[in-house]
Amino acid sequence: MSVWSALLNRHGVGSCCRLWCGVSRPLIHTRAVSVAEPGARKSDEDQLWEAAAGHLPFSKARIGSFFQEQPVLKNPFLEDALLQGYLRRHLPQQAVFLDLSAFGERVAKEVDTWGRECEVNPPRLVHFDPWGRRVDHIVTSAAWKRMKDLSAQEGLVAIGYERSFGEWSRVYQMSKLYLYSPSSGLYTCPLAMTDGAAKVIQSVGVSLPVEEAFSRLISRQPERFWTSGQWMTERQGGSDVGSGTETVAVPQTDGSYKLHGLKWFTSATDADMTLTLARVQDGTGATTAGSRGLSLFYAEVSRGEDGKLRGIEVQRLKDKLGTRQMPTAELLLDGLPAYRLSEEGRGVASIANMLTITRIHNSISAAAAMRRILQLARDYATRRTAFGKLLKDHPLHMQTLARMEVETRGAFLLVMEVCRLLGREENGLASQLDTHLLRLLTPVVKLYTGKQAVAVVSEGLESFGGQGYIEDTGLPGMLRDAQVLSIWEGTTNVLSLDVLRCVARSSGMVLHAYFTHVQALLAGASNVSSVAPAVKAVDGALSELEAFVQMAAARGPRYLELAARDLAYSLARIYAGALLIDHACWKEASTHDIHAALKWCEQDLCLVASKQQRGCYESGTAALDAALVYE
């Protein structure tokens, strides 16, 4: 009698027939593992079970093997056809390609592991030493410290200031950060603030007492390299620093200041220095209210001989949804030594350059997150089989990934455009049109890519099924970290209103520059038949946008405020469409570049005009919205 017959007979043929009717494959029988007492005789069933063990895949196991293959991160530079094509077109330098290729290999083989280590070993705060002395040590992982050394060695800040490639130096720098960001364990955040601090110091003049600090911020030597914090947010929180800043600066006899206040949200709190806003006290202790009372200060983060932080107490580390790899803290400033960088009362104006830099960094991280989830999903689709075939052979799955690809391409070209404009400005090559475009597009690109990243990364997690929801795959962290990109450096609504401000302050010249440049890009593609439908779509959307702007200008600020968000989205979609068309008309463009441009332009490019036609911004809308929310 066979083993299977014996097992079936033992458990009752009648009951098994009901289970097995019409089933052609053998029964896979599972059982709990049991341990026999020493010297005990094995039962007939145990002996039969052991005899069958060679045929049963889950025998003598509590659970079976897990059969899904994990996605493999390959060299992100060599895997990114759009990045390579963009650089071949604009920066065809062998040194750049060799460096990015080598760095991409290092990211895939080494750095990505460090980033994961930063995630699983987040920073912690040690308030007291074993003998009860206040020390406020923020303990970070070894991988976090290696990230700092790597950033110096690879010139992740330095490249932007060495300017070895002239007006394209920022594109080179940001391309490298684009490869690094998803594997950096959020170290790109301190790098963004470091770059922003260097930009501010450069703009106000590199002199004492910040000359040494500036040289450290842009150093390639790990032992000299410094990172900078950016301590702006206080207890009232948010972007309204004019009314929310309570920190005071008390003048000292040597010309320095001591800062007193509470900083509610300080990212990368383990930085070597910081820039912060405060109100200068006069001889009577009085300060000036509003933005006009704010000045910008430079302070070093250091410890005294007793091991205590000078003028700083770390109250607690923030418990955040994402970006857990990076220390974010509440700080009490209690006599922090500082130096004033700006003219008194010109603090907000002096950080404008810093905001440009940090918003561009934020946009880079958004585009990079989108590209990384796509690279992983693409690889996984060649490994994962479902319903009898690989994921890549399911047309609906490929359609979904293609839509994500189009969004990622649009985001990438938008970000590279602001990097190009920044590079021209920094090298003294910017026209008035370039300057206006940089001012308008920086908030537009930041707000739009931040929203894109959350949507694309969320969609990307679905590509992995249930595994996309499992923490130890590292995939959920990508979505948590993406969520901050629409909040940092100004929320979507705050930046939408900033767009309106820059339009008003330039008397509409930023929009004139926008229309002029988009029309020039379309004119360059007017004779390329393969992109004609896309050109027609963008040209039509541009006309709708121009008509809306002319109409809205006569309706007053309330009307424009309601339309601000949709206006910003429309500016982003139309401009990205023009960039995709322009790239598709390049002599070395591929059919994929053309297809991407056509697919981008299938969407509603001028959302604000569509909503305006439906009366979404009329005078009674705001009251109806409020009533709906608070019904």
Secondary structure as the mmCIF struct_conf table of DSSP 4:
data_model
#
loop_
_struct_conf.conf_type_id
_struct_conf.id
_struct_conf.beg_label_comp_id
_struct_conf.beg_label_asym_id
_struct_conf.beg_label_seq_id
_struct_conf.end_label_comp_id
_struct_conf.end_label_asym_id
_struct_conf.end_label_seq_id
HELX_RH_AL_P HELX_RH_AL_P1 VAL A 3 HIS A 11
HELX_RH_AL_P HELX_RH_AL_P2 VAL A 13 TRP A 20
TURN_TY1_P TURN_TY1_P1 CYS A 21 GLY A 22
BEND BEND1 ARG A 25 ARG A 25
HELX_LH_PP_P HELX_LH_PP_P1 PRO A 26 LEU A 27
HELX_LH_PP_P HELX_LH_PP_P2 ALA A 36 GLU A 37
TURN_TY1_P TURN_TY1_P2 PRO A 38 GLY A 39
HELX_LH_PP_P HELX_LH_PP_P3 ALA A 40 SER A 43
HELX_RH_AL_P HELX_RH_AL_P3 ASP A 44 ALA A 52
HELX_RH_3T_P HELX_RH_3T_P1 ALA A 53 HIS A 55
TURN_TY1_P TURN_TY1_P3 PRO A 57 LYS A 60
BEND BEND2 ARG A 62 ILE A 63
HELX_LH_PP_P HELX_LH_PP_P4 GLN A 68 PRO A 71
TURN_TY1_P TURN_TY1_P4 PRO A 76 GLU A 79
HELX_RH_AL_P HELX_RH_AL_P4 ALA A 81 HIS A 90
HELX_RH_AL_P HELX_RH_AL_P5 GLN A 94 ARG A 106
HELX_RH_PI_P HELX_RH_PI_P1 VAL A 107 VAL A 111
HELX_RH_AL_P HELX_RH_AL_P6 ASP A 112 VAL A 120
BEND BEND3 ASN A 121 ASN A 121
STRN STRN1 ARG A 124 PHE A 128
TURN_TY1_P TURN_TY1_P5 PRO A 130 TRP A 131
BEND BEND4 GLY A 132 GLY A 132
STRN STRN2 ARG A 134 VAL A 139
HELX_RH_AL_P HELX_RH_AL_P7 ALA A 142 GLN A 153
TURN_TY1_P TURN_TY1_P6 GLU A 154 ALA A 158
HELX_RH_AL_P HELX_RH_AL_P8 ILE A 159 GLU A 162
TURN_TY1_P TURN_TY1_P7 SER A 164 PHE A 165
HELX_RH_3T_P HELX_RH_3T_P2 GLY A 166 TRP A 168
HELX_RH_AL_P HELX_RH_AL_P9 SER A 169 TYR A 180
HELX_RH_3T_P HELX_RH_3T_P3 SER A 181 SER A 183
TURN_TY1_P TURN_TY1_P8 SER A 184 TYR A 187
HELX_RH_AL_P HELX_RH_AL_P10 THR A 188 VAL A 204
TURN_TY1_P TURN_TY1_P9 LEU A 208 PRO A 209
BEND BEND5 VAL A 210 VAL A 210
HELX_RH_AL_P HELX_RH_AL_P11 GLU A 211 LEU A 217
TURN_TY1_P TURN_TY1_P10 ILE A 218 ILE A 218
BEND BEND6 ARG A 220 ARG A 220
TURN_TY1_P TURN_TY1_P11 PRO A 222 ARG A 224
STRN STRN3 SER A 228 TRP A 231
STRN STRN4 THR A 233 GLU A 234
TURN_TY1_P TURN_TY1_P12 ARG A 235 GLN A 236
BEND BEND7 GLY A 238 SER A 239
HELX_RH_AL_P HELX_RH_AL_P12 VAL A 241 GLY A 244
STRN STRN5 VAL A 248 PRO A 251
TURN_TY1_P TURN_TY1_P13 THR A 253 ASP A 254
BEND BEND8 GLY A 255 GLY A 255
STRN STRN6 TYR A 257 SER A 267
BEND BEND9 ALA A 268 ALA A 268
TURN_TY1_P TURN_TY1_P14 THR A 269 ASP A 270
BEND BEND10 ASP A 272 ASP A 272
STRN STRN7 MET A 273 VAL A 280
TURN_TY1_P TURN_TY1_P15 GLY A 283 THR A 284
BEND BEND11 GLY A 285 GLY A 285
BEND BEND12 GLY A 290 GLY A 290
HELX_RH_3T_P HELX_RH_3T_P4 SER A 291 GLY A 293
STRN STRN8 LEU A 294 GLU A 300
STRN STRN9 ARG A 303 ARG A 303
TURN_TY1_P TURN_TY1_P16 GLU A 305 ASP A 306
BEND BEND13 GLY A 307 GLY A 307
STRN STRN10 LEU A 309 LEU A 309
BEND BEND14 ARG A 310 GLY A 311
STRN STRN11 ILE A 312 LEU A 317
BEND BEND15 LEU A 321 GLY A 322
TURN_TY1_P TURN_TY1_P17 ARG A 324 GLN A 325
BEND BEND16 MET A 326 MET A 326
STRN STRN12 THR A 328 ARG A 340
BEND BEND17 SER A 342 SER A 342
HELX_LH_PP_P HELX_LH_PP_P5 GLU A 343 GLU A 343
TURN_TY1_P TURN_TY1_P18 GLU A 344 GLY A 345
HELX_RH_AL_P HELX_RH_AL_P13 GLY A 347 SER A 350
TURN_TY1_P TURN_TY1_P19 ILE A 351 ILE A 351
HELX_RH_AL_P HELX_RH_AL_P14 ALA A 352 ALA A 381
TURN_TY1_P TURN_TY1_P20 THR A 382 ARG A 383
STRN STRN13 THR A 385 ALA A 386
TURN_TY1_P TURN_TY1_P21 PHE A 387 GLY A 388
STRN STRN14 LYS A 389 LEU A 390
HELX_RH_3T_P HELX_RH_3T_P5 LEU A 391 ASP A 393
HELX_RH_AL_P HELX_RH_AL_P15 PRO A 395 GLU A 426
TURN_TY1_P TURN_TY1_P22 ASN A 427 GLY A 428
HELX_RH_AL_P HELX_RH_AL_P16 GLN A 432 GLU A 462
TURN_TY1_P TURN_TY1_P23 SER A 463 PHE A 464
HELX_RH_3T_P HELX_RH_3T_P6 GLY A 465 TYR A 469
HELX_RH_3T_P HELX_RH_3T_P7 GLU A 471 THR A 473
BEND BEND18 GLY A 474 GLY A 474
HELX_RH_AL_P HELX_RH_AL_P17 LEU A 475 GLN A 483
HELX_RH_3T_P HELX_RH_3T_P8 VAL A 484 SER A 486
TURN_TY1_P TURN_TY1_P24 ILE A 487 GLU A 489
BEND BEND19 GLY A 490 GLY A 490
HELX_RH_AL_P HELX_RH_AL_P18 THR A 492 ARG A 505
TURN_TY1_P TURN_TY1_P25 SER A 506 GLY A 508
HELX_RH_AL_P HELX_RH_AL_P19 MET A 509 ALA A 523
TURN_TY1_P TURN_TY1_P26 GLY A 524 ASN A 527
HELX_RH_3T_P HELX_RH_3T_P9 SER A 529 VAL A 531
HELX_RH_AL_P HELX_RH_AL_P20 ALA A 532 ALA A 553
TURN_TY1_P TURN_TY1_P27 ALA A 554 ARG A 555
HELX_RH_AL_P HELX_RH_AL_P21 PRO A 557 ALA A 584
TURN_TY1_P TURN_TY1_P28 CYS A 585 CYS A 585
BEND BEND20 TRP A 586 TRP A 586
TURN_TY1_P TURN_TY1_P29 LYS A 587 GLU A 588
HELX_RH_AL_P HELX_RH_AL_P22 THR A 591 TRP A 600
TURN_TY1_P TURN_TY1_P30 CYS A 601 GLU A 602
BEND BEND21 GLN A 603 GLN A 603
BEND BEND22 LEU A 605 LEU A 605
HELX_RH_AL_P HELX_RH_AL_P23 LEU A 607 GLN A 613
TURN_TY1_P TURN_TY1_P31 ARG A 614 TYR A 617
BEND BEND23 GLU A 618 GLU A 618
TURN_TY1_P TURN_TY1_P32 SER A 619 GLY A 620
HELX_RH_AL_P HELX_RH_AL_P24 THR A 621 VAL A 629
TURN_TY1_P TURN_TY1_P33 TYR A 630 TYR A 630
#
